[in-house]
Amino acid sequence: MGVYVPNRPPAPQNEAPENLPKELAWRATPASRRAHLAELREKEARQAESYGWVDRGAGVVQLPIGRAMELVVREHGGGQ
């Protein structure tokens, strides 16, 4: 009994690092994946503590988490 194995290119994480396109290079090694994850977490942490526009036309803003919680508590009466 035979097994069908489609002729597909290897998954990006299984390619040799030098063969990966730049946008996939972070997948090349465990160290590069850890470094990429650390960068993402740092970016998310900065974003979670900053102000900015999400959609200016719709009037949607981004607030630091602490400030957003203060506003929600103030708006909803703080559980009273």
C-alpha positions in Angstrom: 0.0 0.0 0.0 1.4 3.4 -1.0 1.1 6.7 0.7 0.4 9.9 -1.3 2.8 12.7 -0.5 2.1 15.8 -2.5 5.1 17.5 -4.0 5.1 20.7 -2.0 7.9 23.1 -1.0 9.1 22.7 2.6 7.4 24.8 5.2 9.2 28.1 5.7 10.5 27.2 9.1 12.2 24.2 7.6 14.0 26.1 4.9 17.6 27.1 5.2 17.9 30.6 6.5 19.7 31.9 3.5 16.9 30.7 1.2 14.1 32.5 3.0 12.7 35.8 1.7 13.3 38.7 4.0 9.8 38.8 5.4 10.1 35.2 6.5 13.7 35.3 7.8 12.5 35.6 11.4 11.3 31.9 11.1 14.8 30.6 10.3 16.0 29.6 13.7 14.8 29.3 17.2 16.9 32.3 18.2 15.5 34.5 15.3 11.9 33.5 16.4 12.7 34.4 20.0 14.2 37.8 18.9 11.1 38.5 16.7 8.7 37.6 19.5 10.7 39.9 21.9 10.4 42.8 19.4 6.6 42.2 19.0 6.1 42.2 22.7 8.1 45.4 23.2 6.1 47.1 20.4 2.8 45.9 22.0 3.9 47.2 25.4 4.8 50.6 24.0 1.5 50.7 22.1 -0.5 49.7 25.2 0.9 52.8 27.0 0.5 55.4 24.3 -2.1 57.7 22.8 -2.9 57.6 19.1 -5.5 57.5 16.4 -7.0 54.2 15.4 -9.4 55.7 12.9 -9.5 59.5 12.8 -12.5 59.7 10.5 -14.6 57.6 12.9 -13.2 59.4 16.0 -11.6 56.2 17.4 -8.6 56.7 19.6 -6.1 54.5 21.4 -5.5 55.2 25.1 -3.1 53.8 27.6 -4.8 50.9 29.4 -4.7 52.6 32.8 -6.4 55.7 31.5 -9.0 53.7 29.6 -9.9 51.8 32.8 -10.2 55.1 34.7 -12.6 56.5 32.1 -14.7 53.3 32.1 -15.0 53.3 35.9 -15.9 57.0 35.8 -18.5 56.5 33.1 -20.2 53.5 34.7 -20.1 54.8 38.3 -17.4 52.6 39.7 -19.8 49.8 40.7 -22.1 51.9 42.8 
